[in-house]
Amino acid sequence: GGGDGGAAREVLRHPGVETVEMVEIDGMVVEACKKFLPEISKVLINGDDRFSLKIGDGIDHMAQAEDKYDVVIVDCSDPIGPGEGLFNYQFYKDCFKALRADGLFVQQTESPFFHQQLLKRILKDIGGIFPITRTYLAQIPLYPGGTHCFTIGSKKYDPLTVDTDKLPEMETRYWNRELQRSSFALPNFMRELFK
Protein backbone atom coordinates (compact mmCIF):
# COMPACT_ATOMS: atom_id res chain seq x y z
CA GLY A 1 0.00 0.00 0.00
CA GLY A 2 0.98 3.60 0.39
CA GLY A 3 0.19 4.64 -3.16
CA ASP A 4 0.64 8.31 -2.30
CA GLY A 5 4.32 7.68 -1.50
CA GLY A 6 4.08 9.36 1.90
CA ALA A 7 5.24 6.37 3.93
CA ALA A 8 8.16 5.80 1.57
CA ARG A 9 9.07 9.50 1.74
CA GLU A 10 9.20 9.37 5.53
CA VAL A 11 11.20 6.13 5.68
CA LEU A 12 13.75 7.52 3.23
CA ARG A 13 14.38 10.48 5.54
CA HIS A 14 16.41 8.12 7.72
CA PRO A 15 20.02 8.03 6.45
CA GLY A 16 20.54 4.42 7.64
CA VAL A 17 17.86 3.08 5.29
CA GLU A 18 19.45 1.19 2.41
CA THR A 19 16.42 0.26 0.31
CA VAL A 20 12.67 0.81 0.24
CA GLU A 21 10.41 -1.34 -1.88
CA MET A 22 6.82 -0.18 -2.26
CA VAL A 23 4.15 -2.57 -3.53
CA GLU A 24 0.93 -0.83 -4.59
CA ILE A 25 -1.97 -2.64 -6.21
CA ASP A 26 -3.31 0.33 -8.18
CA GLY A 27 -1.03 2.22 -10.55
CA MET A 28 -3.76 4.80 -11.13
CA VAL A 29 -3.58 5.75 -7.44
CA VAL A 30 0.15 6.40 -7.84
CA GLU A 31 -0.41 8.57 -10.91
CA ALA A 32 -3.28 10.52 -9.31
CA CYS A 33 -1.22 11.16 -6.17
CA LYS A 34 1.74 12.38 -8.22
CA LYS A 35 -0.58 14.85 -9.93
CA PHE A 36 -2.70 16.02 -7.00
CA LEU A 37 -0.51 15.38 -3.92
CA PRO A 38 2.99 16.32 -5.13
CA GLU A 39 4.36 17.22 -1.68
CA ILE A 40 3.45 13.79 -0.30
CA SER A 41 4.49 12.01 -3.51
CA LYS A 42 7.98 13.53 -3.80
CA VAL A 43 9.74 10.17 -3.98
CA LEU A 44 7.36 9.00 -6.70
CA ILE A 45 8.02 12.14 -8.73
CA ASN A 46 11.71 12.75 -8.08
CA GLY A 47 12.84 9.21 -7.37
CA ASP A 48 15.59 8.06 -5.02
CA ASP A 49 18.33 5.52 -5.72
CA ARG A 50 17.18 3.56 -2.67
CA PHE A 51 13.53 3.37 -3.79
CA SER A 52 11.72 0.93 -6.06
CA LEU A 53 8.03 0.69 -6.93
CA LYS A 54 6.20 -2.48 -7.89
CA ILE A 55 2.62 -2.30 -9.12
CA GLY A 56 1.05 -5.51 -7.90
CA ASP A 57 -0.94 -7.24 -5.19
CA GLY A 58 0.71 -6.84 -1.79
CA ILE A 59 -1.05 -9.92 -0.42
CA ASP A 60 0.45 -12.12 -3.15
CA HIS A 61 3.79 -10.36 -2.80
CA MET A 62 4.01 -11.15 0.90
CA ALA A 63 2.88 -14.75 0.32
CA GLN A 64 5.92 -15.21 -1.96
CA ALA A 65 8.51 -13.40 0.20
CA GLU A 66 10.63 -15.21 2.77
CA ASP A 67 13.38 -13.93 5.10
CA LYS A 68 13.68 -10.81 2.93
CA TYR A 69 12.75 -7.69 4.91
CA ASP A 70 13.88 -5.93 8.06
CA VAL A 71 10.63 -3.96 8.32
CA VAL A 72 7.23 -4.34 6.69
CA ILE A 73 4.97 -1.28 6.81
CA VAL A 74 1.39 -1.86 5.72
CA ASP A 75 -0.06 1.52 4.77
CA CYS A 76 -3.37 0.25 3.51
CA SER A 77 -6.96 1.22 2.97
CA ASP A 78 -9.75 0.20 5.34
CA PRO A 79 -10.56 -3.51 5.86
CA ILE A 80 -13.37 -3.62 3.33
CA GLY A 81 -13.31 -4.59 -0.33
CA PRO A 82 -9.77 -4.98 -1.73
CA GLY A 83 -8.18 -4.07 1.62
CA GLU A 84 -9.97 -6.78 3.59
CA GLY A 85 -7.28 -9.41 2.89
CA LEU A 86 -4.66 -7.20 4.55
CA PHE A 87 -6.38 -7.61 7.92
CA ASN A 88 -6.35 -11.35 8.46
CA TYR A 89 -4.33 -14.02 10.20
CA GLN A 90 -2.90 -15.54 7.01
CA PHE A 91 -1.57 -12.19 5.80
CA TYR A 92 0.07 -11.59 9.19
CA LYS A 93 1.66 -15.06 9.00
CA ASP A 94 2.99 -14.22 5.54
CA CYS A 95 4.45 -10.96 6.86
CA PHE A 96 6.14 -12.88 9.69
CA LYS A 97 7.65 -15.30 7.16
CA ALA A 98 8.82 -12.43 4.94
CA LEU A 99 10.76 -10.82 7.81
CA ARG A 100 14.31 -11.57 8.83
CA ALA A 101 15.04 -12.98 12.30
CA ASP A 102 14.92 -9.57 13.99
CA GLY A 103 12.28 -8.01 11.75
CA LEU A 104 9.16 -6.10 12.63
CA PHE A 105 5.84 -5.36 11.03
CA VAL A 106 3.51 -2.39 11.52
CA GLN A 107 0.06 -1.73 10.14
CA GLN A 108 -2.49 1.03 10.46
CA THR A 109 -5.29 -0.58 12.45
CA GLU A 110 -8.16 1.88 12.34
CA SER A 111 -9.96 4.03 14.91
CA PRO A 112 -9.93 3.16 18.62
CA PHE A 113 -13.42 4.66 18.84
CA PHE A 114 -15.19 3.12 15.86
CA HIS A 115 -13.40 -0.20 15.23
CA GLN A 116 -12.95 -1.73 18.66
CA GLN A 117 -13.91 -5.31 17.79
CA LEU A 118 -11.64 -5.20 14.74
CA LEU A 119 -8.78 -3.89 16.89
CA LYS A 120 -9.31 -6.64 19.42
CA ARG A 121 -9.21 -9.31 16.68
CA ILE A 122 -6.13 -7.78 15.03
CA LEU A 123 -4.24 -7.69 18.32
CA LYS A 124 -5.17 -11.34 18.94
CA ASP A 125 -4.14 -12.38 15.40
CA ILE A 126 -0.82 -10.53 15.40
CA GLY A 127 -0.14 -11.53 19.00
CA GLY A 128 -0.69 -15.17 18.05
CA ILE A 129 2.16 -14.96 15.55
CA PHE A 130 4.69 -12.40 16.78
CA PRO A 131 6.40 -12.72 20.18
CA ILE A 132 6.04 -8.96 20.78
CA THR A 133 2.86 -7.12 19.84
CA ARG A 134 2.06 -3.49 20.69
CA THR A 135 -0.60 -1.00 19.66
CA TYR A 136 0.14 2.71 19.61
CA LEU A 137 -1.80 5.87 18.82
CA ALA A 138 -1.29 8.90 16.60
CA GLN A 139 -3.37 11.99 16.01
CA ILE A 140 -4.57 12.18 12.42
CA PRO A 141 -7.23 14.91 12.12
CA LEU A 142 -8.42 13.74 8.68
CA TYR A 143 -9.39 10.29 9.97
CA PRO A 144 -12.67 9.58 11.80
CA GLY A 145 -12.30 10.43 15.48
CA GLY A 146 -8.98 12.20 14.92
CA THR A 147 -7.02 9.41 16.61
CA HIS A 148 -5.76 6.35 14.78
CA CYS A 149 -4.20 3.06 15.89
CA PHE A 150 -1.16 1.27 14.59
CA THR A 151 -0.13 -2.23 15.61
CA ILE A 152 3.41 -3.58 15.67
CA GLY A 153 4.41 -7.23 15.52
CA SER A 154 8.07 -7.74 16.31
CA LYS A 155 10.27 -10.81 16.33
CA LYS A 156 12.85 -9.35 18.71
CA TYR A 157 12.59 -5.65 19.59
CA ASP A 158 10.06 -4.27 22.05
CA PRO A 159 9.25 -0.62 21.31
CA LEU A 160 8.61 -0.08 25.02
CA THR A 161 12.29 -0.77 25.81
CA VAL A 162 13.77 1.58 23.21
CA ASP A 163 16.02 4.22 24.76
CA THR A 164 14.52 7.16 22.89
CA ASP A 165 17.31 9.44 24.15
CA LYS A 166 19.66 7.55 21.82
CA LEU A 167 17.49 8.13 18.74
CA PRO A 168 18.84 10.76 16.36
CA GLU A 169 17.09 14.11 16.38
CA MET A 170 15.15 14.75 13.20
CA GLU A 171 13.39 17.81 11.95
CA THR A 172 9.75 16.77 11.79
CA ARG A 173 6.35 18.40 12.15
CA TYR A 174 4.98 15.68 14.44
CA TRP A 175 7.42 13.15 15.90
CA ASN A 176 9.71 13.75 18.85
CA ARG A 177 11.22 11.48 21.50
CA GLU A 178 8.62 12.27 24.14
CA LEU A 179 5.78 11.65 21.70
CA GLN A 180 7.23 8.29 20.75
CA ARG A 181 7.28 7.21 24.39
CA SER A 182 3.78 8.49 25.07
CA SER A 183 2.18 7.02 21.93
CA PHE A 184 2.28 3.56 23.53
CA ALA A 185 0.40 4.77 26.63
CA LEU A 186 -3.13 3.64 25.89
CA PRO A 187 -6.28 5.14 27.42
CA ASN A 188 -8.16 3.04 29.96
CA PHE A 189 -10.96 2.09 27.55
CA MET A 190 -8.39 0.51 25.23
CA ARG A 191 -6.62 -1.29 28.08
CA GLU A 192 -9.97 -2.73 29.08
CA LEU A 193 -10.71 -3.75 25.50
CA PHE A 194 -7.38 -5.57 25.17
CA LYS A 195 -7.60 -7.51 28.45
C-alpha positions as CSV (number, residue, x, y, z in Angstrom):
1,G,0.0,0.0,0.0
2,G,1.0,3.6,0.4
3,G,0.2,4.6,-3.2
4,D,0.6,8.3,-2.3
5,G,4.3,7.7,-1.5
6,G,4.1,9.4,1.9
7,A,5.2,6.4,3.9
8,A,8.2,5.8,1.6
9,R,9.1,9.5,1.7
10,E,9.2,9.4,5.5
11,V,11.2,6.1,5.7
12,L,13.7,7.5,3.2
13,R,14.4,10.5,5.5
14,H,16.4,8.1,7.7
15,P,20.0,8.0,6.5
16,G,20.5,4.4,7.6
17,V,17.9,3.1,5.3
18,E,19.5,1.2,2.4
19,T,16.4,0.3,0.3
20,V,12.7,0.8,0.2
21,E,10.4,-1.3,-1.9
22,M,6.8,-0.2,-2.3
23,V,4.2,-2.6,-3.5
24,E,0.9,-0.8,-4.6
25,I,-2.0,-2.6,-6.2
26,D,-3.3,0.3,-8.2
27,G,-1.0,2.2,-10.5
28,M,-3.8,4.8,-11.1
29,V,-3.6,5.7,-7.4
30,V,0.1,6.4,-7.8
31,E,-0.4,8.6,-10.9
32,A,-3.3,10.5,-9.3
33,C,-1.2,11.2,-6.2
34,K,1.7,12.4,-8.2
35,K,-0.6,14.8,-9.9
36,F,-2.7,16.0,-7.0
37,L,-0.5,15.4,-3.9
38,P,3.0,16.3,-5.1
39,E,4.4,17.2,-1.7
40,I,3.5,13.8,-0.3
41,S,4.5,12.0,-3.5
42,K,8.0,13.5,-3.8
43,V,9.7,10.2,-4.0
44,L,7.4,9.0,-6.7
45,I,8.0,12.1,-8.7
46,N,11.7,12.7,-8.1
47,G,12.8,9.2,-7.4
48,D,15.6,8.1,-5.0
49,D,18.3,5.5,-5.7
50,R,17.2,3.6,-2.7
51,F,13.5,3.4,-3.8
52,S,11.7,0.9,-6.1
53,L,8.0,0.7,-6.9
54,K,6.2,-2.5,-7.9
55,I,2.6,-2.3,-9.1
56,G,1.0,-5.5,-7.9
57,D,-0.9,-7.2,-5.2
58,G,0.7,-6.8,-1.8
59,I,-1.1,-9.9,-0.4
60,D,0.4,-12.1,-3.2
61,H,3.8,-10.4,-2.8
62,M,4.0,-11.2,0.9
63,A,2.9,-14.7,0.3
64,Q,5.9,-15.2,-2.0
65,A,8.5,-13.4,0.2
66,E,10.6,-15.2,2.8
67,D,13.4,-13.9,5.1
68,K,13.7,-10.8,2.9
69,Y,12.8,-7.7,4.9
70,D,13.9,-5.9,8.1
71,V,10.6,-4.0,8.3
72,V,7.2,-4.3,6.7
73,I,5.0,-1.3,6.8
74,V,1.4,-1.9,5.7
75,D,-0.1,1.5,4.8
76,C,-3.4,0.2,3.5
77,S,-7.0,1.2,3.0
78,D,-9.8,0.2,5.3
79,P,-10.6,-3.5,5.9
80,I,-13.4,-3.6,3.3
81,G,-13.3,-4.6,-0.3
82,P,-9.8,-5.0,-1.7
83,G,-8.2,-4.1,1.6
84,E,-10.0,-6.8,3.6
85,G,-7.3,-9.4,2.9
86,L,-4.7,-7.2,4.5
87,F,-6.4,-7.6,7.9
88,N,-6.4,-11.3,8.5
89,Y,-4.3,-14.0,10.2
90,Q,-2.9,-15.5,7.0
91,F,-1.6,-12.2,5.8
92,Y,0.1,-11.6,9.2
93,K,1.7,-15.1,9.0
94,D,3.0,-14.2,5.5
95,C,4.5,-11.0,6.9
96,F,6.1,-12.9,9.7
97,K,7.6,-15.3,7.2
98,A,8.8,-12.4,4.9
99,L,10.8,-10.8,7.8
100,R,14.3,-11.6,8.8
101,A,15.0,-13.0,12.3
102,D,14.9,-9.6,14.0
103,G,12.3,-8.0,11.7
104,L,9.2,-6.1,12.6
105,F,5.8,-5.4,11.0
106,V,3.5,-2.4,11.5
107,Q,0.1,-1.7,10.1
108,Q,-2.5,1.0,10.5
109,T,-5.3,-0.6,12.4
110,E,-8.2,1.9,12.3
111,S,-10.0,4.0,14.9
112,P,-9.9,3.2,18.6
113,F,-13.4,4.7,18.8
114,F,-15.2,3.1,15.9
115,H,-13.4,-0.2,15.2
116,Q,-13.0,-1.7,18.7
117,Q,-13.9,-5.3,17.8
118,L,-11.6,-5.2,14.7
119,L,-8.8,-3.9,16.9
120,K,-9.3,-6.6,19.4
121,R,-9.2,-9.3,16.7
122,I,-6.1,-7.8,15.0
123,L,-4.2,-7.7,18.3
124,K,-5.2,-11.3,18.9
125,D,-4.1,-12.4,15.4
126,I,-0.8,-10.5,15.4
127,G,-0.1,-11.5,19.0
128,G,-0.7,-15.2,18.1
129,I,2.2,-15.0,15.6
130,F,4.7,-12.4,16.8
131,P,6.4,-12.7,20.2
132,I,6.0,-9.0,20.8
133,T,2.9,-7.1,19.8
134,R,2.1,-3.5,20.7
135,T,-0.6,-1.0,19.7
136,Y,0.1,2.7,19.6
137,L,-1.8,5.9,18.8
138,A,-1.3,8.9,16.6
139,Q,-3.4,12.0,16.0
140,I,-4.6,12.2,12.4
141,P,-7.2,14.9,12.1
142,L,-8.4,13.7,8.7
143,Y,-9.4,10.3,10.0
144,P,-12.7,9.6,11.8
145,G,-12.3,10.4,15.5
146,G,-9.0,12.2,14.9
147,T,-7.0,9.4,16.6
148,H,-5.8,6.3,14.8
149,C,-4.2,3.1,15.9
150,F,-1.2,1.3,14.6
151,T,-0.1,-2.2,15.6
152,I,3.4,-3.6,15.7
153,G,4.4,-7.2,15.5
154,S,8.1,-7.7,16.3
155,K,10.3,-10.8,16.3
156,K,12.8,-9.3,18.7
157,Y,12.6,-5.7,19.6
158,D,10.1,-4.3,22.0
159,P,9.2,-0.6,21.3
160,L,8.6,-0.1,25.0
161,T,12.3,-0.8,25.8
162,V,13.8,1.6,23.2
163,D,16.0,4.2,24.8
164,T,14.5,7.2,22.9
165,D,17.3,9.4,24.1
166,K,19.7,7.6,21.8
167,L,17.5,8.1,18.7
168,P,18.8,10.8,16.4
169,E,17.1,14.1,16.4
170,M,15.1,14.7,13.2
171,E,13.4,17.8,11.9
172,T,9.8,16.8,11.8
173,R,6.4,18.4,12.1
174,Y,5.0,15.7,14.4
175,W,7.4,13.2,15.9
176,N,9.7,13.7,18.8
177,R,11.2,11.5,21.5
178,E,8.6,12.3,24.1
179,L,5.8,11.7,21.7
180,Q,7.2,8.3,20.8
181,R,7.3,7.2,24.4
182,S,3.8,8.5,25.1
183,S,2.2,7.0,21.9
184,F,2.3,3.6,23.5
185,A,0.4,4.8,26.6
186,L,-3.1,3.6,25.9
187,P,-6.3,5.1,27.4
188,N,-8.2,3.0,30.0
189,F,-11.0,2.1,27.5
190,M,-8.4,0.5,25.2
191,R,-6.6,-1.3,28.1
192,E,-10.0,-2.7,29.1
193,L,-10.7,-3.7,25.5
194,F,-7.4,-5.6,25.2
195,K,-7.6,-7.5,28.5
